[in-house]
Amino acid sequence: MEKQKQIFAGSGKKQNDTWLKVNLNFTELEKHAEEYMGKKYVKVNINIGKPDKFQKDVQVTIDTWKPTEKSAPAKTFAKDDDSLPF
């Protein structure tokens, strides 16, 4: 599997065990928005790590993962074929 370049969309700080405070780059998020049922969504990954030089320990990146398409060849059955079609 090929590793894709991360697209950073924000950063922040962990305030406590249940609270992350982040700033998001709306311009970058908007570029990767996908529409579903008339609304726009962006999938993101939120990672908690070691603090950077600005003491930010939360990184937000765009989730660019797409499933690989697998196309199975359709099997055709002849009338004289005794095998079951399922």
DSSP file (Angstrom, degrees, kcal/mol; ACC not computed):
  #  RESIDUE AA STRUCTURE BP1 BP2  ACC     N-H-->O    O-->H-N    N-H-->O    O-->H-N    TCO  KAPPA ALPHA  PHI   PSI    X-CA   Y-CA   Z-CA
    1    1 A M              0   0    0      0, 0.0     2,-0.4     0, 0.0     0, 0.0   0.000 360.0 360.0 360.0 134.6    0.0    0.0    0.0
    2    2 A E        -     0   0    0      1,-0.0     2,-0.5     0, 0.0     0, 0.0  -0.629 360.0-128.7 -83.0 130.7    1.3    3.4   -1.0
    3    3 A K        -     0   0    0     -2,-0.4     2,-0.2     1,-0.0    -1,-0.0  -0.684  24.5-145.7 -82.4 127.5    1.7    6.0    1.8
    4    4 A Q        -     0   0    0     -2,-0.5     2,-0.2     1,-0.1    61,-0.0  -0.614  22.9 -99.5 -92.8 152.2    0.1    9.3    0.9
    5    5 A K        -     0   0    0     -2,-0.2     2,-0.2     1,-0.1    -1,-0.1  -0.479  43.1-114.4 -67.6 135.8    1.3   12.7    1.9
    6    6 A Q        -     0   0    0     -2,-0.2     2,-0.7     1,-0.0    -1,-0.1  -0.501  18.9-147.5 -74.0 140.4   -0.6   14.1    4.9
    7    7 A I        -     0   0    0     55,-0.4    55,-2.4    -2,-0.2     2,-0.3  -0.928  16.6-144.2-108.7 107.1   -2.7   17.2    4.3
    8    8 A F  E     +A   61   0A   0     -2,-0.7    53,-0.3    53,-0.2     3,-0.1  -0.528  26.8 169.6 -76.9 134.9   -2.7   19.2    7.5
    9    9 A A  E     -     0   0A   0     51,-3.1    16,-3.4     1,-0.4     2,-0.3   0.281  60.3 -29.7-126.8   6.0   -5.9   21.0    8.3
   10   10 A G  E     -AB  60  24A   0     50,-0.9    50,-2.3    14,-0.3    -1,-0.4  -0.927  48.0-143.3 162.4 174.3   -5.3   22.2   11.9
   11   11 A S  E     +AB  59  23A   0     12,-1.4    12,-2.9    -2,-0.3     2,-0.3  -0.955  21.7 150.5-156.2 170.6   -3.7   21.7   15.2
   12   12 A G  E     -AB  58  22A   0     46,-2.0    46,-2.0    -2,-0.3    45,-0.9  -0.933  36.2 -81.0-176.0-161.4   -4.4   22.2   18.9
   13   13 A K  E     - B   0  21A   0      8,-2.4     8,-2.7    -2,-0.3     2,-0.6  -0.968  29.9-118.7-132.8 145.4   -3.8   21.2   22.4
   14   14 A K  E     - B   0  20A   0     -2,-0.4     6,-0.2     6,-0.2     3,-0.1  -0.745  26.1-174.4 -79.8 120.2   -5.1   18.4   24.6
   15   15 A Q  E     -     0   0A   0      4,-2.4     2,-0.3    -2,-0.6    -1,-0.2   0.875  64.5 -33.3 -85.5 -41.7   -6.8   20.2   27.6
   16   16 A N  E >  S- B   0  19A   0      3,-1.5     3,-1.1     0, 0.0    -1,-0.3  -0.883  83.7 -65.2-160.2-169.9   -7.5   17.1   29.6
   17   17 A D  T 3  S+     0   0    0     -2,-0.3     3,-0.1     1,-0.2    -3,-0.0   0.752 132.1  28.8 -61.9 -25.2   -8.4   13.4   28.9
   18   18 A T  T 3  S+     0   0    0      1,-0.1     2,-0.4    -4,-0.0    -1,-0.2   0.281 110.2  72.5-119.2  10.3  -11.8   14.2   27.3
   19   19 A W  E <   +B   16   0A   0     -3,-1.1    -4,-2.4     2,-0.0    -3,-1.5  -0.959  47.8 179.7-138.3 119.0  -11.2   17.6   25.8
   20   20 A L  E     -B   14   0A   0     -2,-0.4     2,-0.5    -6,-0.2    -6,-0.2  -0.947  13.1-156.8-112.6 136.2   -9.2   18.6   22.7
   21   21 A K  E     +B   13   0A   0     -8,-2.7    -8,-2.4    -2,-0.4     2,-0.3  -0.960  24.2 169.5-115.3 117.4   -9.0   22.2   21.6
   22   22 A V  E     -B   12   0A   0     -2,-0.5     2,-0.4   -10,-0.2   -10,-0.3  -0.906  32.1-142.2-131.0 155.2   -8.2   22.7   17.9
   23   23 A N  E     -B   11   0A   0    -12,-2.9   -12,-1.4    -2,-0.3     2,-0.4  -0.968  25.6-152.5-110.8 131.8   -8.1   25.4   15.3
   24   24 A L  E     -B   10   0A   0     -2,-0.4     2,-1.1   -14,-0.2   -14,-0.3  -0.851  15.6-131.1-110.8 142.5   -9.1   24.2   11.8
   25   25 A N     >  -     0   0    0    -16,-3.4     4,-2.2    -2,-0.4     3,-0.3  -0.776  22.2-171.0 -88.9  97.7   -8.1   25.6    8.4
   26   26 A F  H  > S+     0   0    0     -2,-1.1     4,-2.8     1,-0.2     5,-0.2   0.846  81.5  59.0 -62.8 -35.8  -11.5   26.0    6.7
   27   27 A T  H  > S+     0   0    0      1,-0.2     4,-1.1     2,-0.2    -1,-0.2   0.914 110.3  42.6 -60.0 -42.9   -9.9   26.8    3.4
   28   28 A E  H  > S+     0   0    0     -3,-0.3     4,-0.7     2,-0.2    -2,-0.2   0.892 114.0  51.2 -71.4 -39.8   -8.1   23.4    3.4
   29   29 A L  H >< S+     0   0    0     -4,-2.2     3,-1.1     1,-0.2    -2,-0.2   0.907 105.7  55.9 -62.3 -41.5  -11.2   21.6    4.7
   30   30 A E  H >< S+     0   0    0     -4,-2.8     3,-1.1     1,-0.3    -1,-0.2   0.834  99.5  60.3 -62.1 -33.8  -13.4   23.1    2.0
   31   31 A K  H 3< S+     0   0    0     -4,-1.1    -1,-0.3     1,-0.2    -2,-0.2   0.780 111.7  39.8 -63.0 -26.6  -11.1   21.7   -0.8
   32   32 A H  T << S+     0   0    0     -3,-1.1    11,-0.3    -4,-0.7    -1,-0.2   0.197  84.2 131.0-111.8  14.2  -11.8   18.2    0.4
   33   33 A A    <   -     0   0    0     -3,-1.1     2,-0.4    -4,-0.2     9,-0.2  -0.448  39.1-159.6 -70.8 140.4  -15.5   18.4    1.2
   34   34 A E  E     -D   41   0B   0      7,-3.0     7,-2.7    -2,-0.1     2,-0.4  -0.960  14.8-127.4-119.9 140.1  -17.7   15.7   -0.2
   35   35 A E  E     +D   40   0B   0     -2,-0.4     2,-0.3     5,-0.2     5,-0.2  -0.707  28.6 172.9 -92.1 137.1  -21.4   16.1   -0.6
   36   36 A Y  E >  S-D   39   0B   0      3,-3.0     3,-1.5    -2,-0.4    -2,-0.0  -0.937  71.5 -17.7-144.6 117.9  -23.8   13.5    0.8
   37   37 A M  T 3  S-     0   0    0     -2,-0.3     3,-0.1     1,-0.3    -2,-0.0   0.867 128.6 -49.8  53.6  42.5  -27.6   14.0    0.8
   38   38 A G  T 3  S+     0   0    0      1,-0.2     2,-0.3     0, 0.0    -1,-0.3   0.477 120.4  98.7  82.1   2.7  -27.3   17.7    0.2
   39   39 A K  E <   -D   36   0B   0     -3,-1.5    -3,-3.0    -5,-0.0     2,-0.4  -0.896  68.8-124.9-121.9 153.4  -24.8   18.4    3.0
   40   40 A K  E     -D   35   0B   0     -2,-0.3     2,-0.3    -5,-0.2    -5,-0.2  -0.822  29.3-179.9-101.5 135.8  -21.0   18.7    2.8
   41   41 A Y  E     -D   34   0B   0     -7,-2.7    -7,-3.0    -2,-0.4     2,-0.4  -0.943  15.2-161.7-131.9 151.8  -18.7   16.6    5.0
   42   42 A V        -     0   0    0     -2,-0.3     2,-0.5    -9,-0.2    -9,-0.1  -0.994  15.8-141.5-133.0 127.2  -14.9   16.2    5.5
   43   43 A K        -     0   0    0     -2,-0.4    20,-2.9   -11,-0.3     2,-0.3  -0.758  28.4-178.3 -86.8 131.2  -13.3   13.1    7.0
   44   44 A V  E     -C   62   0A   0     -2,-0.5     2,-0.4    18,-0.3    18,-0.2  -0.909  24.9-138.1-128.6 156.5  -10.4   14.0    9.3
   45   45 A N  E     -C   61   0A   0     16,-3.2    16,-2.5    -2,-0.3     2,-0.6  -0.955  15.8-158.7-109.4 132.6   -7.9   12.2   11.4
   46   46 A I  E     -C   60   0A   0     -2,-0.4     2,-0.4    14,-0.2    14,-0.2  -0.961  13.2-174.5-115.4 118.4   -7.1   13.6   14.8
   47   47 A N  E     -C   59   0A   0     12,-2.8    12,-2.7    -2,-0.6     2,-0.5  -0.919  15.6-154.0-118.1 137.0   -3.8   12.5   16.3
   48   48 A I  E     +C   58   0A   0     -2,-0.4    10,-0.2    10,-0.2     2,-0.2  -0.944  37.5 135.4-108.3 125.7   -2.4   13.2   19.8
   49   49 A G        -     0   0    0      8,-2.7     3,-0.1    -2,-0.5     0, 0.0  -0.557  54.5 -33.9-143.2-154.4    1.4   13.2   19.9
   50   50 A K  S    S-     0   0    0     -2,-0.2    -1,-0.1     1,-0.1     6,-0.1  -0.525  71.3 -97.1 -76.3 144.4    4.4   15.0   21.3
   51   51 A P        -     0   0    0      0, 0.0     6,-0.2     0, 0.0    -1,-0.1  -0.323  37.0-140.7 -61.8 140.7    4.2   18.8   21.5
   52   52 A D    >   -     0   0    0      4,-1.8     3,-2.1    -3,-0.1     5,-0.0  -0.112  44.3 -73.9 -86.2-168.2    5.7   20.7   18.5
   53   53 A K  T 3  S+     0   0    0      1,-0.3    -1,-0.0     2,-0.1     0, 0.0   0.683 136.9  50.3 -66.6 -15.4    7.7   24.0   18.9
   54   54 A F  T 3  S-     0   0    0      2,-0.2    -1,-0.3     0, 0.0     3,-0.1   0.248 119.5-110.4-101.9  11.3    4.5   25.8   19.5
   55   55 A Q    <   +     0   0    0     -3,-2.1     2,-0.6     1,-0.3    -2,-0.1   0.702  69.6 146.9  66.3  22.9    3.4   23.3   22.2
   56   56 A K        +     0   0    0      1,-0.1    -4,-1.8   -43,-0.1    -1,-0.3  -0.802  20.8 174.0 -88.1 124.0    0.6   22.0   20.0
   57   57 A D        +     0   0    0    -45,-0.9    -8,-2.7    -2,-0.6     2,-0.5   0.308  56.3  76.7-113.9   7.7    0.2   18.2   20.7
   58   58 A V  E     -AC  12  48A   0    -46,-2.0   -46,-2.0   -10,-0.2     2,-0.4  -0.981  58.5-170.3-120.3 128.0   -2.9   17.6   18.5
   59   59 A Q  E     -AC  11  47A   0    -12,-2.7   -12,-2.8    -2,-0.5     2,-0.5  -0.959   6.8-158.4-118.9 136.8   -2.7   17.4   14.7
   60   60 A V  E     +AC  10  46A   0    -50,-2.3   -51,-3.1    -2,-0.4   -50,-0.9  -0.964  16.9 175.7-114.7 124.2   -5.7   17.3   12.4
   61   61 A T  E     -AC   8  45A   0    -16,-2.5   -16,-3.2    -2,-0.5     2,-0.3  -0.909  35.7-102.3-125.8 155.5   -5.2   15.8    8.9
   62   62 A I  E     - C   0  44A   0    -55,-2.4     2,-1.0    -2,-0.3   -55,-0.4  -0.577  31.7-128.4 -73.6 133.9   -7.6   15.2    6.0
   63   63 A D        +     0   0    0    -20,-2.9   -20,-0.3    -2,-0.3    -1,-0.1  -0.765  35.9 169.0 -84.4 104.6   -8.6   11.5    5.7
   64   64 A T        +     0   0    0     -2,-1.0    -1,-0.1     2,-0.1     2,-0.1   0.309  25.8 133.2-100.8   7.4   -7.8   10.8    2.0
   65   65 A W        -     0   0    0    -61,-0.0    -2,-0.0     1,-0.0     0, 0.0  -0.380  30.8-177.6 -64.5 132.2   -8.2    7.0    2.2
   66   66 A K        -     0   0    0     -2,-0.1     2,-0.1     3,-0.0    -2,-0.1  -0.992  29.0-113.9-127.3 137.2  -10.3    5.5   -0.6
   67   67 A P        -     0   0    0      0, 0.0     2,-0.3     0, 0.0     0, 0.0  -0.407  34.5-111.8 -68.3 146.8  -11.2    1.8   -0.8
   68   68 A T        -     0   0    0     -2,-0.1     2,-0.5     1,-0.1     0, 0.0  -0.591  30.7-118.1 -78.7 140.9   -9.7    0.0   -3.8
   69   69 A E        -     0   0    0     -2,-0.3     2,-0.6    -3,-0.0    -1,-0.1  -0.668  27.2-165.9 -82.6 126.8  -12.2   -1.1   -6.4
   70   70 A K        -     0   0    0     -2,-0.5     2,-0.6     2,-0.0    -1,-0.0  -0.957   1.1-167.6-113.3 119.9  -12.3   -4.8   -6.9
   71   71 A S        -     0   0    0     -2,-0.6    -2,-0.0     3,-0.0     3,-0.0  -0.924   4.4-159.8-112.2 116.3  -14.1   -6.0   -9.9
   72   72 A A        -     0   0    0     -2,-0.6     2,-0.1     1,-0.1     3,-0.0  -0.764  28.6-110.2 -91.3 134.4  -14.9   -9.7  -10.1
   73   73 A P        -     0   0    0      0, 0.0     2,-0.3     0, 0.0    -1,-0.1  -0.418  35.0-114.9 -64.8 135.6  -15.7  -11.1  -13.5
   74   74 A A        -     0   0    0     -2,-0.1     2,-0.5     1,-0.1    -3,-0.0  -0.541  26.4-136.8 -73.4 131.0  -19.3  -12.0  -13.8
   75   75 A K        -     0   0    0     -2,-0.3     2,-0.4    10,-0.1    -1,-0.1  -0.754  14.2-152.3 -91.5 131.9  -19.8  -15.7  -14.3
   76   76 A T        -     0   0    0     -2,-0.5     2,-0.5     0, 0.0     0, 0.0  -0.813   5.6-147.2-103.2 145.7  -22.3  -16.8  -16.9
   77   77 A F        -     0   0    0     -2,-0.4     2,-0.2     8,-0.0     7,-0.0  -0.933   6.3-141.6-116.0 132.9  -24.1  -20.1  -16.7
   78   78 A A    >   -     0   0    0     -2,-0.5     3,-1.4     1,-0.1     0, 0.0  -0.544  25.5-115.8 -86.1 157.1  -25.2  -22.2  -19.6
   79   79 A K  T 3  S+     0   0    0      1,-0.3    -1,-0.1    -2,-0.2    -2,-0.0   0.849 117.2  49.2 -61.4 -33.8  -28.5  -24.0  -19.6
   80   80 A D  T 3  S+     0   0    0      2,-0.0     2,-0.4     0, 0.0    -1,-0.3   0.455  84.4 113.2 -85.9  -0.1  -26.7  -27.3  -19.7
   81   81 A D    <   -     0   0    0     -3,-1.4    -4,-0.0     1,-0.1     0, 0.0  -0.602  53.0-160.6 -76.9 126.0  -24.4  -26.4  -16.8
   82   82 A D        +     0   0    0     -2,-0.4    -1,-0.1     2,-0.1     2,-0.1   0.536  58.9 104.9 -83.5  -6.6  -25.2  -28.5  -13.8
   83   83 A S  S    S-     0   0    0      1,-0.1    -2,-0.1     2,-0.0     0, 0.0  -0.440  77.3-112.0 -76.8 150.8  -23.5  -26.1  -11.4
   84   84 A L        -     0   0    0     -2,-0.1    -1,-0.1     1,-0.1    -2,-0.1  -0.527  17.0-129.1 -79.3 146.6  -25.6  -23.9   -9.2
   85   85 A P              0   0    0      0, 0.0    -1,-0.1     0, 0.0   -10,-0.1   0.314 360.0 360.0 -81.0  11.7  -25.5  -20.2   -9.9
   86   86 A F              0   0    0      0, 0.0    -3,-0.0     0, 0.0    -2,-0.0   0.355 360.0 360.0-135.9 360.0  -24.8  -19.3   -6.2
